[in-house]
Amino acid sequence: MVTFVCIFHTQPSDIMSDLDQKIRSDYTEGSIGVSILKMGLPSMFGFLAQHIYAMADMFWVSRLPEAEGAVAAITFVNNLLWMLFAFNHLIGPGSVAVISRRYGEKAYGKTEAAIKETFVLKLVFGLGTGIIGWMYLPEMLSLLGATDDALRLGISYGRILLIGLPIMYATYSVFTALRGIANPNMAMALMIGSNTLNAVIDPVLIFGWFGLPALGVDGAAYASVFSFTLTFGIGLLLFLTNWTNVRLHLVGAVAMSFNSAWGMVRIGFPAFLGELSFSGSRLLITPLVATFGTSVVAAYGVGTQLFAFGIMILVGLGLGLSSLIGHNLGANKKERARKTADKSIILGIGIMSVVGVLSFFLAEFYMGLFFDSQTTIRYGVELLRIWSVGFPFFGAMVMMEMIHSGVGMNVPNMIVIAIHGWGLQVLPAIVVTQFLGMDQIAVWWIFGISGVISSIGFYFYYRRGKWLTVTV
């Protein structure tokens, strides 16, 4: 077996003894509901903190003199980064499946090796993606429809973030690995701490408080890169000490290998294609929205952040759920895994129903936090009230995606995402705007209805239960 680095050879017996004697968390026993909450809530709160920061980022940037242009710039860059983060999915879903399954099997040496392999892969892929993105950022933003202030600010903001892309990739794997080895509270603490630090530094660098230079939109990017770097360093330190359920050593019980790392990439490849497909569909939607003006793009960007707020809650829960299902299948408890999945779908529908109701009735208040222009606020209110109708269905769809991803079964997700993004969103949006002459309201309705159709179709497939038979 080919090893990455020559020092990762057989682990000495004293470390082996430490692995055998450590008391580890086990959520494959007891109440299913309690296990979901113990694994899911910490992840949910961590992602909640992350998205609250993203919304705060938009808020502070909207206070700049070039408010709408600055918000539009971040919107364009975020859509582009969504596509670049598709490469993160080459490793992420596979690492979730492998780390959690090995931990459930109590194969702790293999779990340690999988975590190391994940970090190496993320740094390498992040570096390559960041370099390519940095070189072609102006052209890509122009293709998305960015002009004037949105283009100028987007280039400087985006290039700073792209320099930190390898660390961003690897930091997300710190969180993933901690959840995979049943340390979700530690992942939550790191995520909350990272985003709190980011939120504190953000206005200081944007507006130049305490005698520092005012960096504007660039300050938001610098704050993000700094907080990710510090978080990754702290995460590595935790893994290298005895704080986590699986400790990393310079000399491991099981050697890192190209074959096992490639196995994670192979598992994640359909997820990568699915994410690339969906982010590509977003890249085509954004220029369509841009044809209606900067105010519509700004409202779209803020509305997307609120929608993503609800989705991030579910992704947080779902990542904890993915690890939990991996633990159960690793322990050969299929019926418990099925019941866990069913309850999580109901939970996802409930959460997004609440988000939908709040979005509908508080839409004007929310948009008023970001914009003074009544026209922009009106665009945002229309968007949120239309989208909110489909929120519960998106809740079910996200949880089903996380269930399949958690067991390493990413082909169904890839197919659903392709149909959802291209067949139910991009093509209808092109028809209604370019051929029928309709405005952005038609696009908002297409977004909402697509979630309803996709989630119902996915549910029928989910009930077949093929995900319970997957091995990794």
Long-range contacts (C-beta under 8 A, 24 or more apart in sequence): 1-255, 1-257, 1-258, 1-259, 2-257, 2-258, 2-259, 3-255, 3-256, 3-257, 3-258, 4-117, 4-120, 4-256, 4-257, 4-258, 4-261, 5-256, 7-250, 7-251, 8-113, 8-116, 8-250, 8-251, 8-252, 8-255, 8-256, 9-251, 9-252, 9-255, 10-251, 10-253, 10-255, 11-109, 11-249, 11-251, 11-252, 11-253, 11-254, 12-251, 15-249, 15-251, 15-253, 16-109, 16-253, 18-242, 18-247, 19-108, 19-109, 19-246, 19-247, 19-253, 22-242, 22-245, 22-247, 24-108, 24-181, 24-182, 24-245, 24-246, 25-182, 25-183, 25-245, 26-182, 26-327, 27-182, 27-324, 27-327, 28-104, 28-327, 28-328, 28-331, 28-333, 28-336, 32-336, 32-339, 32-340, 32-343, 33-343, 35-324, 35-340, 36-317, 36-320, 36-321, 36-324, 36-340, 36-343, 36-344, 36-347, 38-184, 39-179, 39-182, 39-184, 39-320, 39-321, 39-323, 39-324, 40-184, 40-316, 40-317, 40-318, 40-320, 40-321, 40-324, 40-344, 40-347, 41-184, 41-317, 41-320, 42-179, 42-184, 42-185, 42-187, 42-188, 42-320, 43-175, 43-179, 43-184, 43-187, 43-188, 43-316, 43-317, 43-318, 43-319, 43-320, 44-313, 44-316, 44-317, 44-320, 45-188, 45-191, 45-192, 45-316, 46-175, 46-187, 46-188, 46-190, 46-191, 46-192, 46-316, 47-191, 47-312, 47-313, 47-315, 47-316, 47-319, 48-309, 48-312, 48-313, 48-316, 49-191, 49-192, 49-195, 49-196, 50-191, 50-194, 50-195, 50-312, 51-305, 51-308, 51-309, 51-312, 51-313, 52-195, 52-199, 52-309, 53-195, 53-196, 53-198, 53-199, 53-202, 54-305, 54-308, 55-305, 55-306, 55-309, 56-199, 56-202, 57-202, 57-220, 58-301, 58-302, 58-305, 58-370, 59-369, 59-370, 60-202, 60-203, 60-206, 60-207, 60-220, 61-206, 61-217, 61-220, 62-370, 62-371, 63-207, 64-206, 64-216, 64-217, 66-149, 66-153, 67-371, 67-372, 68-294, 68-295, 68-298, 68-371, 68-373, 68-376, 69-148, 69-149, 69-150, 69-153, 69-294, 70-149, 70-153, 70-216, 70-217, 71-298, 71-301, 71-302, 71-370, 72-146, 72-149, 72-150, 72-294, 72-297, 72-298, 72-301, 73-146, 73-149, 73-150, 73-151, 73-152, 73-153, 73-154, 73-157, 73-217, 74-154, 74-157, 74-217, 74-220, 74-301, 75-286, 75-297, 75-298, 75-300, 75-301, 75-304, 76-141, 76-144, 76-145, 76-146, 76-150, 76-151, 76-154, 76-286, 76-297, 77-141, 77-154, 77-157, 77-158, 77-161, 78-301, 78-304, 79-144, 79-279, 79-282, 79-283, 79-286, 80-133, 80-137, 80-140, 80-141, 80-144, 80-158, 80-283, 81-158, 81-161, 82-279, 82-282, 83-276, 83-279, 83-280, 83-282, 83-283, 84-129, 84-130, 84-133, 84-162, 84-165, 85-275, 85-279, 86-272, 86-275, 86-276, 86-279, 87-125, 87-126, 87-128, 87-129, 87-272, 88-122, 88-125, 88-126, 88-169, 88-172, 89-268, 89-271, 89-272, 89-274, 89-275, 89-276, 90-121, 90-125, 90-265, 90-268, 90-269, 90-271, 90-272, 91-118, 91-121, 91-122, 91-125, 91-169, 91-173, 91-264, 91-265, 91-268, 92-172, 92-173, 92-176, 92-268, 92-271, 93-267, 93-268, 93-271, 93-405, 93-408, 93-410, 94-263, 94-264, 94-265, 94-266, 94-267, 94-268, 94-271, 94-408, 95-173, 95-176, 95-177, 95-180, 95-264, 95-268, 96-176, 96-179, 96-180, 96-319, 96-322, 96-323, 96-326, 96-405, 96-406, 97-264, 97-267, 97-322, 97-326, 97-405, 97-406, 97-407, 97-408, 97-472, 98-260, 98-263, 98-264, 98-267, 98-408, 98-472, 99-176, 99-177, 99-180, 99-181, 99-323, 99-326, 100-179, 100-180, 100-322, 100-323, 100-324, 100-325, 100-326, 100-327, 100-330, 100-406, 101-326, 101-327, 101-329, 101-330, 101-408, 101-472, 102-330, 103-180, 103-181, 103-182, 103-245, 103-246, 103-323, 103-326, 103-327, 103-330, 104-326, 104-327, 104-328, 104-329, 104-330, 104-331, 105-330, 105-331, 108-246, 108-253, 109-252, 109-253, 109-254, 110-254, 110-260, 111-180, 111-181, 111-246, 112-246, 112-247, 112-248, 112-249, 112-252, 112-253, 112-254, 113-252, 113-253, 113-254, 113-255, 113-256, 113-257, 113-260, 114-260, 114-264, 115-173, 115-177, 115-180, 115-181, 115-239, 115-246, 115-248, 116-248, 116-252, 116-256, 117-256, 117-257, 117-260, 117-261, 117-264, 118-173, 118-176, 118-177, 118-264, 119-170, 119-173, 120-256, 120-261, 121-261, 121-264, 121-265, 122-166, 122-169, 122-170, 122-172, 122-173, 123-166, 123-167, 123-169, 123-170, 124-166, 125-169, 126-165, 126-166, 126-167, 126-168, 126-169, 126-170, 127-165, 127-166, 129-165, 129-169, 130-162, 130-163, 130-164, 130-165, 130-166, 133-158, 133-162, 133-165, 134-159, 134-162, 134-163, 137-162, 143-283, 143-287, 144-283, 144-286, 144-287, 144-290, 145-286, 145-287, 145-289, 145-290, 145-291, 145-297, 146-290, 150-294, 150-297, 153-216, 153-217, 156-217, 156-218, 156-221, 157-217, 157-218, 157-220, 157-221, 158-221, 160-218, 160-221, 160-222, 160-225, 161-221, 161-224, 161-225, 163-225, 164-224, 164-225, 164-228, 164-229, 167-225, 167-228, 167-229, 167-232, 168-228, 170-232, 171-228, 171-231, 171-232, 171-235, 174-231, 174-232, 174-235, 174-236, 174-239, 175-235, 175-319, 176-319, 177-239, 178-235, 178-238, 178-244, 179-319, 179-320, 179-322, 179-323, 180-323, 180-326, 181-244, 181-245, 181-246, 182-245, 182-323, 182-327, 183-244, 183-245, 184-320, 184-323, 186-238, 186-243, 186-244, 190-231, 190-234, 190-235, 190-238, 193-231, 193-234, 194-227, 194-228, 194-230, 194-231, 195-227, 197-226, 197-227, 197-230, 198-223, 198-224, 198-226, 198-227, 201-226, 201-227, 263-472, 267-408, 267-410, 267-472, 268-410, 269-410, 270-410, 270-411, 270-413, 270-414, 271-405, 271-410, 271-413, 271-414, 273-414, 274-410, 274-413, 274-414, 274-415, 274-416, 274-417, 274-418, 275-417, 277-414, 277-417, 277-418, 277-421, 277-422, 278-417, 278-418, 278-420, 278-421, 280-421, 281-421, 281-422, 281-425, 281-426, 282-421, 284-426, 284-430, 285-425, 285-426, 285-429, 285-443, 288-429, 288-430, 288-433, 288-434, 288-443, 289-440, 289-443, 291-433, 292-439, 292-440, 295-373, 295-375, 295-376, 295-379, 296-379, 296-440, 298-370, 298-371, 298-376, 299-367, 299-371, 299-376, 299-377, 299-379, 299-380, 299-383, 300-379, 300-383, 300-440, 302-366, 302-367, 302-370, 302-371, 302-380, 303-367, 303-380, 303-383, 303-384, 303-387, 306-359, 306-366, 306-384, 307-359, 307-387, 307-391, 309-355, 310-351, 310-352, 310-355, 310-356, 310-359, 310-391, 310-394, 310-395, 311-394, 311-398, 313-351, 313-355, 314-348, 314-351, 314-352, 314-395, 314-398, 314-399, 314-402, 315-398, 315-402, 317-344, 317-347, 317-348, 317-351, 317-399, 317-402, 318-344, 318-348, 318-398, 318-399, 318-401, 318-402, 318-403, 318-406, 319-402, 321-399, 321-402, 321-403, 321-406, 322-402, 322-403, 322-405, 322-406, 322-407, 323-406, 324-406, 325-403, 325-406, 325-407, 326-406, 326-407, 329-407, 329-468, 329-470, 334-468, 337-468, 338-465, 338-468, 341-399, 341-403, 341-462, 341-467, 344-399, 344-402, 344-403, 345-396, 345-399, 345-400, 345-403, 345-459, 345-462, 347-399, 348-395, 348-396, 348-398, 348-399, 349-392, 349-393, 349-395, 349-396, 350-395, 351-395, 352-391, 352-392, 352-393, 352-394, 352-395, 353-391, 353-392, 353-395, 355-388, 355-391, 356-388, 356-389, 356-390, 356-391, 356-392, 357-388, 359-384, 359-385, 359-387, 359-388, 359-391, 360-384, 360-385, 360-388, 363-388, 379-440, 382-440, 382-441, 382-444, 383-440, 383-444, 386-441, 386-444, 386-445, 386-447, 386-448, 387-444, 387-447, 387-448, 388-448, 389-448, 390-447, 390-448, 390-449, 390-450, 390-451, 390-452, 391-451, 393-451, 393-452, 393-454, 393-455, 393-456, 394-451, 394-455, 396-455, 396-458, 396-459, 397-451, 397-454, 397-455, 397-458, 400-455, 400-458, 400-459, 400-462, 401-458, 403-462, 403-467, 404-462, 404-467, 407-467, 407-468, 407-470, 407-472, 408-470, 408-472, 409-466, 409-467, 409-470, 412-458, 412-461, 412-467, 416-454, 416-457, 416-458, 416-461, 419-454, 419-457, 420-450, 420-451, 420-454, 424-449, 424-450, 424-453, 424-454, 425-450
